């Protein structure tokens, strides 16, 4: 009940209401765009259904989070954040509309990839801008904590509903290229709505109050050095460095499985010529993964707190190994695939909760920001690296007993190392590291 009271108190603030509306509409457009892009790059009959093609498209979708993310703050501390939201969404309208037009006239081409990368890069700035502007419309620190907890969650819900809406519209649209362009067209319209909603905010309402000065190039160098400092510090402290190494290993293997799941949904469990069927199967896989993640939140709060975080990470890595062993004996049907996805989703979320705890607990406050910045880069870079490996080792059908057996072995070895050899106490480190 206190959460609802605090949400009502937040919604009573005009600035928060306006910013919240921009977030919900903008992220609903994100969901539509991502479903449209996934359909184009992964499930459209015109797209190549080979492992290298799927892996390359996957890397395109993740690259902005790895490359653009760490440096977004350099520009958000200089540009008016309200203008970032207004202009950024307007730019996305143009890019997304161009993609829809190209899809109808030319089909999947290199321009679709290039424009998709540009749109996702702009979106990375928008998400950072929404978070950076929040403290200026919520001055109360207690309410700010609630706002930080609720807005990303509700924003993710809006993205889910937007994606679901795009999927449903795709079912009733004419087949062929028009169907492929439908979600993108709808996303462009909703992005335009988000841009107009941003105009309701005052031009300087989201800051920065005092724009940063100095050369952008110098600031980029500072950010790069900060990431390197964070990496050195985490390594020297041992416990957070080892936890991140375990998370990167898990994320890398998870990325390979994710791409294999796309290929199985498209080429094994549905007709490759039927984009709707492939997308529907994959949506169920994603849903099962999400259910597993939800279970992990409950189970980790109940059992995970009764053991050392390192032991819980090791346990989750063993669960991940079990999820892969399920796929080894026989060609999987939908039920078996969903079961494996739920177990892997549970392992991924449970391990990440424990890793977050270790990094937060064992990192000094003066290094915590840089530590989590490096965490974010490593987390996404491992997924991009997985795409490179998947292009070489995953068959076009997605299912490979040998590959899943190897992944299960990697998970078991990583779990044994963390559980039996991992440090339990951080090593003292001088602040100069």
Protein Blocks (a to p, Z undefined) as FASTA:
>chain_A
ZZmmmmmmmmmpmklmmmmmmmmmmmmmmmmmmmmmmmmmmmgmkbccbfklmmmmmmmm
mmmmmmmmmmmmmmmmmbcfklmmmmmmmmmmmmmmmmmmmmmmnopafklmmmmmmmmm
mmmmmmmmmmmmmmmmmmblklmmmmmmmmmmmmmmmmmmmmmmmmmmmmmpcehjklmm
mmmmmmmmmmmmmmmmmmmpcfklnopfbacedjfklmmmmmmmmmmmmmmmmmmnommm
mmmmmmmmmmmmmmmmmmmmmmmmmmmmpcfklmklmmmmmmmmmmmmmmmmmmmmmmmm
mmmmmpcfklmmmmmmmmmmmmmmmmmmpccdfklmmmmmmmmmmmmmmmmmmmmmmmmm
mpcfklmmmmmmmmmmmmmmmmmmmmmmmmmmmcfkopafklmmmmmmmmmmmmmmmmmm
pcfbdcdddfkZZ
